[in-house]
Amino acid sequence: MNDLIGIHAYDNSIVEVPLFTLLQWRSALKLEAVGLRHSRGSVATHVRRFLKVPKSQARTWNAQALCTYLQRCIDDIDEQLGVK
């Protein structure tokens, strides 16, 4: 099942990402926020690149901030689907 979810990027454009990937990113960012790193590098850097966040904003869009943003997106999806 490859359900694509549209979320807002930094420049207010809509980017599509599979729901499963969104959930993976959130979990990996939670771990990265407490100090663990992925073997392929920083998940936060990957997500920032995907969301088109400028390098000048990288400090404010750290792993914790990205995790919070993705959690709000997931909560919004759950609300729309009537989950919870």
C-alpha positions as CSV (number, residue, x, y, z in Angstrom):
1,M,0.0,0.0,0.0
2,N,1.6,3.2,-1.1
3,D,-0.7,6.0,0.2
4,L,0.9,9.4,-0.5
5,I,0.3,12.1,1.9
6,G,0.7,15.8,1.0
7,I,2.5,18.0,3.5
8,H,3.6,21.6,3.4
9,A,7.3,22.2,2.6
10,Y,9.2,25.2,4.0
11,D,8.3,27.3,0.9
12,N,4.6,26.4,1.4
13,S,4.5,24.0,-1.6
14,I,3.0,20.6,-1.2
15,V,5.3,17.6,-1.2
16,E,4.1,14.1,-1.3
17,V,5.5,11.4,0.9
18,P,4.3,7.8,1.7
19,L,2.6,7.6,5.0
20,F,4.9,4.8,6.2
21,T,7.9,7.0,5.4
22,L,6.4,9.9,7.4
23,L,6.1,7.5,10.4
24,Q,9.6,6.2,10.0
25,W,11.0,9.8,9.9
26,R,9.2,10.7,13.0
27,S,10.5,7.7,14.9
28,A,14.1,8.2,13.7
29,L,13.9,11.9,14.6
30,K,12.8,11.1,18.1
31,L,15.9,8.9,18.5
32,E,18.1,11.5,16.9
33,A,16.8,14.2,19.2
34,V,18.1,12.2,22.2
35,G,21.5,11.6,20.6
36,L,21.3,8.4,18.5
37,R,22.4,8.6,14.9
38,H,21.3,6.6,11.8
39,S,24.1,4.6,10.1
40,R,23.4,6.5,6.8
41,G,23.8,9.9,8.4
42,S,21.5,12.5,9.9
43,V,17.8,11.9,9.4
44,A,17.1,15.6,10.2
45,T,19.4,16.6,7.3
46,H,17.5,14.3,5.0
47,V,14.1,15.6,6.1
48,R,15.2,19.2,5.9
49,R,16.4,18.6,2.3
50,F,13.1,16.9,1.4
51,L,11.1,19.8,3.0
52,K,13.3,22.4,1.1
53,V,14.4,24.1,4.3
54,P,17.2,26.7,3.5
55,K,20.6,26.0,5.1
56,S,20.2,29.3,7.0
57,Q,17.3,27.9,8.9
58,A,18.9,24.5,9.8
59,R,19.5,25.5,13.4
60,T,15.8,26.3,14.1
61,W,14.7,23.2,12.2
62,N,16.6,20.7,14.4
63,A,15.6,17.1,15.0
64,Q,13.2,18.1,17.8
65,A,11.4,20.8,15.7
66,L,11.1,18.5,12.7
67,C,9.7,15.7,14.9
68,T,7.1,18.1,16.3
69,Y,6.2,19.2,12.8
70,L,5.8,15.7,11.5
71,Q,3.8,14.7,14.6
72,R,1.4,17.6,13.9
73,C,1.0,16.3,10.3
74,I,0.3,12.8,11.5
75,D,-2.2,14.1,14.1
76,D,-3.9,16.0,11.3
77,I,-4.1,12.9,9.2
78,D,-5.5,10.9,12.1
79,E,-8.1,13.6,12.7
80,Q,-9.1,13.6,9.0
81,L,-9.4,9.8,9.0
82,G,-11.4,9.8,12.3
83,V,-8.7,7.8,14.1
84,K,-8.4,8.3,17.9
